[in-house]
Amino acid sequence: MLSVPRTVSSNTTQGELTSPIGRTRATDMKRATILAVVVFSIAAPAHAGSMLPKDVRAFVARRDVCDHFRGEFPDPPDPERVKEVNENLEKYCKGTDAKLSQLKHRYARKRDVMRKLNAYEETIE
């Protein structure tokens, strides 16, 4: 293991340990704690999404692609791109209103599932 020399910086109180670049260990620990909080706050919702039922995860994946293409209409209109967007809207959006309603009915008592499903507009077709 590589050892880091302990030095006492001239701008710190006697005995306060600093890293070779001048930061105190307390500063390093604060940064590590903040980093850990950020990482866990990002990872927790991602993990929670993997705990959704398979049919809900499939709907979410499809609907997210649908919503992506709903915002993709080119300005100014390019006929080729408009055609591509319309084809993808047909492919990914058709039937999602009914599927959302079905899933909401099926999982009405599952708060975590309903929280996810309620984030989607009910009528887009």
Beta strands, then each sheet from edge to edge (+ up, - down):
strand 1: 7-8
strand 2: 17-18
sheet 1: 1+ 2-
end
